[in-house]
Amino acid sequence: MTLLLLGGTGESREIAAQLRGQDAVISLAGATRHPAAQPLPTRIGGFGGAEGFATYLRDAGIHAVLDATHPYAARMTQRTARICQAQQLPYVQLLRPAWVPEPGDNWIDIGTEADAAAHIPKGSVVFLGTGRQTLEHFANLEGCAVICRQIDPPEKPFPFAGGRYLVGRPPFSVADEVALFRDLGVDFLVVKNAGGAPSLTKLTAARQLGIPVLMIARPPRGDWPVVATVDEALTWVRAL
Ligand code: NAP
């Protein structure tokens, strides 16, 4: 039985470590230039769309798919759930529970990246904890000092005036984030509700500093099977 593990998250690395030596392959999108070494045979890069993915599943003799992509990798998840259903392959998504605000938090829920500008006055210092993939959607923040943190050094100039990249590889402690936001004079934080402990530190730092957080809504969930933790995902694998 060959399992395809769709990776790109800390959980996918943990699962890969637990499945070491078993008949499984991990797939990474190739978004990070120097991804950490994986404990399983690894393929890197897109499959070439839905058709390429369906063909890969057949050619590689995949029997089941564990989707441990990021909660906002919505295209990949929706497509994989649909194709697995069509090919009658067992499929499950590992989806971390979303963060919920705590006393002292000042979160403003927004639907999409483009809505951020409606809440942020010109001249503000805005820290984007959202990665670079969707950066162009923030172009209407022109007139603000926008800082976009990403793992790799930038290959291209920032896509709009007033913005800059900041290179940093997680994890970041609360103390790191507090010091950084203070140094930069951050007025607003924009984040995705990724859930999970490692990137919660930026929200704790924002609470401590009284920085408002614009929280981008999670993609809608379909009716495919979902588990919430690495342990549940491994139980699902063992039951195959
Ligand atoms: P996406 O919009 O759902 O997918 C875009 C395309 O990336 C897919 O159509 C597929 O290309 C390729 N792809 C995505 N995940 C893949 C995987 N595990 N293996 C091989 N190809 C994959 O995804 P995204 O939001 O761009 O995220 C890309 C990757 O970065 C994901 O693996 C995700 O876990 C990780 N990530 C995303 C975020 C985020 O905020 N979205 C944050 C942290 C990490 P083809 O159509 O060519 O097959």
Residues whose N, C-alpha, C, O or C-beta is under 5 A from the ligand:
A	BS01	NAP	L6 G7 G8 T9 S27 L28 A29 A31 G45 G46 F47 G48 G49 A50 A68 T69 H70 Y72 A73 A74 R75 M76 T77 T130
